[in-house]
Amino acid sequence: MGGRIGPLRRAVRIAPQRLAVRCGQSQLTYGQTWERARRLAGALGGLGLGRGDRVAVAGRNCHRYLELYQAVPGAGMVVVPLNHRHTAAELGYALEDSGARVLFAGPEVDYPPDAVEHVVDLDDGYEALLAGAAPAEFPGDLAADAVAGLFYTGGTTGAAKGVILTHRNLIANALHYQAWHAFRPGTRWLIAAPMFHAAGSMAVLATVWHAGCHIILPAFDPGAALDLIEAEKVTATIAVPTMLAALCQEQLARPHEVSSLRLISHGGAPTATATLRRAHAAFPQAELMQIYGATETSPIATVLPREEVLLDTPQARSAGQPAVGVEVAVTDVASGAPLPAGAVGEVAIRGENVMAGYWNKPDATAAALAGGWYRSGDLGYLDEHAYLYLVDRVKDMIITGGENVYSTEVEEVLYRHHAVLEAAVFGVPDDRWGEAVHAVVVSCAPVGEAELLDHCRGLIAGYKVPKRIEFRREPLPKSAAGKVLKRELRAPYWQGRETMLAGA
């Protein structure tokens, strides 16, 4: 994101006096942002960091987070955005695994002591660090394949993987986004999703490249988001399905002046058609655009633009067509061979946006990138016009409120309790969250649901904790190889639906 064509470098050259960001009472021009980014690079150099060193950040959205996201990779270092809601154990795993030397942390973050060499708070400590540093020059020779960021997918167990995204990956994603939406100097982009999530950061580079303005919401609240859209004349944003549903409910109940809003893109999980109809009613002048992808694809893989005019067509149930610059195929799960239109298989993705691999996990990298394609773990089919329809998941993952929860991680936590003999975790439909984390447990000693839930809360983030634990006396159903048949456990909850994916 640095180098000779970096978005921030271009923005400061063409529009140094243009407003770059508004965050609460703070507002900064591109000239001021550039100077602060150079000071940040100088401060990190003063702490002994150099090219390739990892810098972690965990905290709520703010203009300082935005600076870190741009300046750290621009200086040749690697930014490591972490979920500020994770427990100390989960953050400790990611900090140790990434080898981060510095952590910028918000006051709400619970991180393990001595996890890194330097901890800087994201408020006064950040400003003091910048005030005491001399500006540094950004290198102009950063390789496109140099690592720009590590984006973690999980928590304390083997399910947690650091997704390696290079400068090439992130720039490709920015270009792909610009092929579908007209970013302009007048773009006023609302960052409402958390910036550690792809939805929170995926439009940053495209907006900056055109010297647009970011409007930052520290933590999502539908009323506060609508207040900002009205007051700041926001033109575009992206939301996960639960956020979109909440925005619709608030706007329909207490209407705001939102005619400036021209684009609402959404992703992170399938969105129910009923929610899209409400979104069109609540924001009639905005284009609705679905984006499907993964952290491993930076994240854009397919796009469904102008959803509001497709609501009564079969395509409304699709995830759209391959994005410009991206190849999407459906392959045989076992062999990886391509399948014809209409056949269900694993969704595979190829393009400049696909990750370089998983940090320190060569076996997982080889499996995920077999044959030069990213194997998504999602099951679906392509129609004759390359519209992608998702039907299920191969990998054991739940998407709840736009957050990925790996079933194996929750199961391992349950197994740490002495009374748990068998455990299976899977997603069930939920009106608010899309999917809810559900656990089925066979116990070997007396234990209640409340006790197991408290046990989980001490080890994993709240959104990963099961919403319900179902107890059974008989052993869980298993295959001939002894693997728990989760599909059999899940099926009754999804009865009457065409897919086993919420919203699809």
C-alpha angles and dihedrals in degrees: 000000000000123000125091097312100040114147095234092048090054094045094053091048096052101033115014093158096048117108110259102179142004117197117169106302093344123093128171135187123223090257091055092044091052092051092048092047090053091049090050090052090049092049092051090049088052089056088057099259122142141170114328096016115135123239117191127205127191120172147087121301114283140143090265090058088052090052092050091050090057106029100047095058090035089060091052095259128116123253117215110195111197133192106259090205093063121109122253089258093054093046090045091056093052093044092051095042094049094043090227112184098193131037122196104200136184120225091256093059120108106203128166116260116255091015092134139012095252133024118192122185115233094236126043093357091057093049092048090051091053094044091057097046133088116228115262128209116246114236116252096203103065110148116239089231094051113118112261101175147358113219115192121219102192147007140247102348141062088278089073111095132174107228109216111220118182130205087259091055095051095043090049090052091050090052092047090052091050089055089065104035130039103238108193140171085265093056111125105189121195113216101204102145117076112274094229085066122076089239091060098049107025096095097042098096095042091050093047093045088063093039092246123157129257119215108198128209109193095210128004118264118154095220093048091047092053091047089056093045089054099041098041098036091237112201103190145009143160128229140180114240096264091052091048092051091050092048091052093049092049095045094048092047098041109017120213129193099265103154091121090067109102103164135035109178119183137189145135092101138010114286122221116246089233090060090050091052090053090047091054090049092048097043105026095166096052126091113233114219127181119208122195124192144094140252085262090062096048073252119276116098106142133013133201107192126188093023090165090072093044099054094108095044131085089246089069088078092053131090090231132247129308111290118247105277095022131098119211125188137169113229140185108269094224104038103023090229115150117259128214125252112291096024117118117233143126117310111240125191133197132180147096087289095064115109125257090234143276119311112257091346109106095163093051089046093051091050095047095046099039113155093006094292129106107240103215101196089232122120120219147121137241122227124218090277094049095254107154120226117192119211109166145334130264094196122065099253134134123201110208119172089344093304121119115232118186111216093213091058093055091043092054090053091050090049090057088071111090094225096058115097099166132008135182124182126194142148125269128188115277125183094215105033101029090233130023126208108250127185132198114199135188108199131206095196136028111288136149133218094250092055093051092046091052089049090054094046090060093056110032138034117277096250090059094053112103115258087213137012116208117201123213131184099203122071117269116263113267140188124242087267091056097253117143110251099228092171089066090050093047098043100080091056093053097043114141094024126111093224139023092234121095113248096003 
